[in-house]
């Protein structure tokens, strides 16, 4: 189905953020976006308000819409949420993976390895892996929550990646994906959870901070 104008503007703005064309702290205004996307003010305003509702932008009356910056603590909170969610699924359903599940995860791992130098492609495959991993729970609400969190982390990833900010150094290593799948193949869910924790810590190797990043047990 063809996207509405509002949805098209919404995705254009997000893509500009992911590609580093728009960065945290930048101010967007309706007039400039109307001219850029050659559409009326109404879909632009609707798209901007939707992005505000999702925590991508902040509306500053009579000034514009600021692209929200994620702090290190914001990222830690999101990673901790992911660990609780994904760990819970693995502990509950980790022994239920089928041969098809393992084939899909191994294929995604191969795709990750082939695109280690392409940041956004890497992130897409990383997201695909984790969503496919927890799909074993067959719970659409859990999957939606992880997908939403991964979307926010993608914006954080873009923010720090394109600005080359030194307090967070991103790893493109997905070796722990292989370790997670291998442990699950052996039926060792506890070991898979340990590799999951290491994988999430690799999201942003916090300079002078990573060793203090502890997830709840």
N, C-alpha and C positions, 0 to 999 in steps of 0.2 A: 504494500500500500504506500502511495506517495506521501511524504511528510508534509505537514502543514507549514506555512511560512514561519510560524512561531517555533516549531520544532527544528526547522532548518537553521534559523538564527541561533537557537540554543546550541545546536551541535557545532556550528561554525565557531562560536565563541569558545566552547570547550576545546575544540581542536586547536585553536590559536594558542590556548594556554598550554596544551600538551606539547606543542611544537616550539614553545618558547617565544612566540610572536607577541604574546601578552604575558606579563610576569606579575608576581605578587606585588601589591602596592600600586599598580597602574590604575588609572581612573578611566572608566568607560563612560561615554555619554550617548544619549539616545540619538541626537542629531548626527553624530559621526557614524554611528552604526547604520542609521537609515541610509546615509549616502554610500557607505561601504557595501551594504547588501542590497541596495536599490529596491527597498520595499517601504511600506508605510510605517508610521510610528507605532501603530497598535501591536503588530506581531513582535516588534523589537522590545517594546515595553513588557509584553507578556513573557518573552524569553528571559529578560533581565530579572523580572520578579520571580520566575521559576528558579533561576540560578541563585537568587538571594535565599529562597526557601530551602535550597539544598546546601547552603553554606559555602557556595563558591564565591559569591559577591556580597558586598555590604552596601546598602543604599544610604548615601549621604545626601539628605535633602538639599536641593538647589545647587548641588555640586556635581553629582554623578554617582557611579557605582564602582567601588573599590574592589580589586581582586584580593581576596583574603589570603594572608600569609599563614602557613602552618609553622608552628614552633616545634622544637625538638620534643617538648612534652606532649604536644598534640599527636605527634607521630607515635610516641611511646604508648599513649593511651589507645590508639587505634591498633597497634601491634598486639598489645595486651588483650584487647577485645578479640582479635583474630585468634590468638592462641587459645583462649578459653573456649571459643566457638569450635575451632577445628579440632582441638584436643578432645572435646566432648564427643564430637562425631566419631573420631577414631576409636576412642575407648568403647563407645557403644556399638559401633558398626564395623570396626576395622578388620574383623575376621570374616566379614560378609562379602568382600570384594570377589567378583566373578572373573573368569578368564577374559571376558570382554573388557571389564574395568581395567585390568592390568594391561591389556593391549593398548587401550586408549591412553593410559597414563605414560606408557613407554614411548608411544608415538609423539606425545606432547613433549616429553623429555628430549627426544631427538630434535624436534623443532627448536627448542630452547638452545641447544648446543650449536645449532647451525646459524644462530643469529645473535651471538654474544656481543657483537660490536654495535648493534642497532638498538638503542635504548628503548624506543617505543614498541618495537616488535618484540623485544625481550620481555617487556612488561605485559604485553598482550598474551604471550605464551605462559608467563608466570601466573597470570590471572586464570587462564584457561586450566592450568594444572590444578590449582587449588579448588576451583569450582568443580572440576571433574572429580577430584578426590572426595569432596564432601557430598557429592551427588548420591553416594551410596546410601545416605540416610533417607532418600526419597521424601524429603521435607522441603517443600517449595519456600516456606517462610524462612527457614535457616539459610537456604541458598540465596534468597533475595537480600538478606542482611549482610552476608559475606560479599555479595556483588556490590552492594552500596558502599561498604567499607573499602573495598578494593578500588572503587572509583575515586574516593577521596584520597587514598594513598597514591593513586596515579598522579593526581594533581600535585601532591607533595613531592613525589618523585621528579616530576617535571620542574617544579620550583627550584629544587636544590640542584638538579642535574644541569639545567641550562645556565643558572647563575654561578655554578662552580663554587658554591659556598663551602667553606672549608670545615665547618663544624660537623658536617655529615658527608661521609664518603661512601658512595654507592658501589656495592659489589654486583658484578654481572655473573657471578658464579652460581649455577643452579645444581651443583653437585649433590646437595642434600636432597634434591628431588629423587635422584637415583637411590640414595640411601633409604629414603622413606619407603619407596616402592619395594626395595629389596627386603627391608624388615617386614613389611606386610606380607610379602611372598612367603616368608618363613613363619608367619603367624605370630611374630613378636611385636605386638601393638605398643608395648611400653617403650621399646627401642625406637619405633617409628615416631612416637611422641617426642622423644629426645631429639631426633633429627629434625622434626618440625620446629622445635624451639630454636635450634641452631639456624635453620633456614630463615625464620622470621627475624632473628637478630642480624642476619646478613643483609636485610633490607636496607638499612643505613648503618654502616659501621661508624658509630658515634666516636669521634676523636676524644679520647679521655673519658668516654661515657659508656661505651659498649659493655665493659666489664661490670658496670653497675646496673645494667638493664636486666632486671629479674622479673620473670613472669610469675603470676600467682600459681601456687601449687594446689 
